[in-house]
Amino acid sequence: MNLFTWGEKKIQSFNIWDFAVFKVYLFFLGMMAGAYFSSFVLSYFWDFTILVVASLAWILYKIFRV
């Protein structure tokens, strides 16, 4: 089984809420990476970091659960 087959099988187990969490994760990760020196992002950096980590933990849980 190659990586793409494995990934497709895991993604098929996602529901609409899992995709929403994944999109939130990507949004905040991109915002933090793309606007790192912005004063708005820097003032809420740890709040966004918590959202990114929580979203990533949820997605990884859904992917690797048995």
NORBELQUI-V64786 format. One record per residue. PSI is psi in radians with two decimals (* if undefined). D_CENTER is the distance of its C-alpha to the mean C-alpha in Angstrom with 1 decimal. Layout:
[[PSI/D_CENTER] [PSI/D_CENTER]]
This chain:
[[2.19/24.7] [3.08/22.8] [-0.70/19.1] [-0.69/18.8] [-0.76/20.7] [-0.79/18.7] [-0.73/15.4] [-0.68/17.1] [-0.70/18.4] [-0.68/15.2] [-0.51/13.6] [-0.34/16.8] [-0.09/16.2] [2.53/13.3] [-3.06/14.7] [-0.61/14.1] [-0.60/12.3] [-0.71/9.7] [-0.62/9.2] [-0.77/9.3] [-0.71/6.5] [-0.71/4.4] [-0.68/6.5] [-0.75/6.3] [-0.87/3.0] [-0.65/5.0] [-0.91/8.0] [-0.61/8.1] [-0.77/7.4] [-0.68/10.0] [-0.72/12.2] [-0.70/12.5] [-0.73/13.3] [-0.46/15.5] [0.69/17.4] [-0.66/17.6] [0.06/21.3] [2.44/21.3] [-0.59/23.0] [-0.84/20.8] [-0.72/17.6] [-0.57/19.6] [-0.44/21.1] [0.43/17.8] [-0.81/16.0] [-0.55/15.7] [-0.79/14.6] [-0.64/11.6] [-0.73/11.0] [-0.73/11.3] [-0.71/8.8] [-0.80/6.1] [-0.73/7.6] [-0.74/8.1] [-0.75/4.8] [-0.70/4.2] [-0.72/7.9] [-0.80/8.0] [-0.77/6.4] [-0.64/8.7] [-0.79/11.3] [-0.59/11.5] [-0.77/11.8] [0.08/14.3] [2.65/16.3] [*/19.9]]
